[in-house]
Amino acid sequence: MKKRIYLDNNATTPLDPRVLEAMMPYLTDKFGNAASRDHSFGWEALEAVDRAREQVAALLGAEPREIIFTSGATEGNNTVIKGLAEMYADRGRHIITQPTEHKAVIDPCRYLDKHDYRITMLGVDKYGRIDLNELRDTITDGTILVSIMHGNNEIGTLQPIAEIGKICKEKGVFFHTDVCQTFGKVPIDVQEMGIDLLTLSAHKIHGPKGVGAMYVRRKNPRVRPKPLLHGGGHERGLRSGTLNVPGIVGLGMAAELCGRDMATESKRLTGLRDRLRDGIMSGLDMIFLNGHPTERTPSNLNLAFAYVEAEALMMGFKEIAASSGSACTSASLQPSYVLRALGVDDMLAHGSIRFSLGRFNTADEIDHVIERVIAVVKEKREISPLYEMAQKGIDPRKVEWKVH
Ligand SMILES: *Cc1c(COP(=O)(O)O)cnc(C)c1O
């Protein structure tokens, strides 16, 4: 096989060698338990964890003690949603979210729905953005939490987080946002954006898998979700279990590296993303952009290729790693639930591919991808009778087919 090109960075990213280097001592000599107070092995582990807490907090405008380390964003989202629901059940049993969230938000909400909570799914427009007036009107006295992600993992659309935070503050409800796709890529400030809880994951920013963090506000207002895990009372009692010191050190380093050149890297990724979009669109007709044209994460390009199947295309360019739907749902052959929520029709949803960029992608790779994608789409369309009809101006979806 030719050299492989990885354009699935919204699913996971390669570890940055500098992150690995920072982690190494904590996988070898410095193996101490950060909770061991009686000797230097414990102290050096704790010191490393404290440094990572500062590195993560610095990128969020948070205080280090408001950062709680977890095993990733799935755990973080579960803790926030189920933990708040349990803690504040006497205040109300209503939660507001949106249909385009990651499954790690949707499924805890579904679980609560079966346990006497009420979940409202806000509508989203054709770009995947919620309506702020609808949000305002949906909040009731019984609402305890609004959970709306910052950047969408499939379509890249950014939500107006600061405006959402403001509405939640006015109404006195907690605001949680999953920032897996924006942390380290787009500026985030928990004060300016009125965020009460936030969840993130290291492996989306060139850190290791199996580690993440939550931001849990300590004042104005103080938030206390019930923990999922009970035990030794680590992490302010919010997450018991021996800390994953090498993982946490890796997350801290990954965050610091993102923070160092966020502006230039974001510009570089946006440039590559637009080069890919323009290159593909100038070589082919009937290609549509999924998600918002401008309000989107720098790394995400999601294109609908009319009259071809995404899976068939990707079999045609096996050296390029991209994704049809999101990695979590592509095992089933259902069209993506996110594209459905946007009202993208089934034919286009089946022909949609997400290309997501990362730190190690180059312009040369993008140019290769443009060339290969154009060639494979042309090849598949050549044998597509539907494409032929469409070119003659007939919409195959409006034809009444006769079955003989
Ligand atoms: C990857 C991702 C998650 C899940 O994070 P894990 O750390 O893999 O559990 C949750 N939400 C979003 C938006 C993601 O992109």
The ligand as an SDF file (V2000), in Angstrom:
LIG
                    3D

 15 15  0  0  0  0  0  0  0  0999 V2000
  -14.4840   11.7740   21.1690 C   0  0  0  0  0  0  0  0  0  0  0  0
  -15.6480   12.5000   21.7400 C   0  0  0  0  0  0  0  0  0  0  0  0
  -16.2560   12.0690   22.9210 C   0  0  0  0  0  0  0  0  0  0  0  0
  -15.8260   10.8260   23.6580 C   0  0  0  0  0  0  0  0  0  0  0  0
  -14.6020   11.0030   24.2810 O   0  0  0  0  0  0  0  0  0  0  0  0
  -13.8000    9.7340   24.8670 P   0  0  0  0  0  0  0  0  0  0  0  0
  -12.6910   10.3690   25.6350 O   0  0  0  0  0  0  0  0  0  0  0  0
  -13.3310    8.9710   23.6870 O   0  0  0  0  0  0  0  0  0  0  0  0
  -14.7240    8.9830   25.7380 O   0  0  0  0  0  0  0  0  0  0  0  0
  -17.3210   12.8010   23.4010 C   0  0  0  0  0  0  0  0  0  0  0  0
  -17.7650   13.9000   22.7690 N   0  0  0  0  0  0  0  0  0  0  0  0
  -17.2110   14.3270   21.6180 C   0  0  0  0  0  0  0  0  0  0  0  0
  -17.7440   15.5540   20.9560 C   0  0  0  0  0  0  0  0  0  0  0  0
  -16.1400   13.6510   21.0660 C   0  0  0  0  0  0  0  0  0  0  0  0
  -15.6120   14.0840   19.9260 O   0  0  0  0  0  0  0  0  0  0  0  0
  1  2  1  0
  2  3  1  0
  2 14  2  0
  3  4  1  0
  3 10  2  0
  4  5  1  0
  5  6  1  0
  6  7  2  0
  6  8  1  0
  6  9  1  0
 10 11  1  0
 11 12  2  0
 12 13  1  0
 12 14  1  0
 14 15  1  0
M  END
$$$$
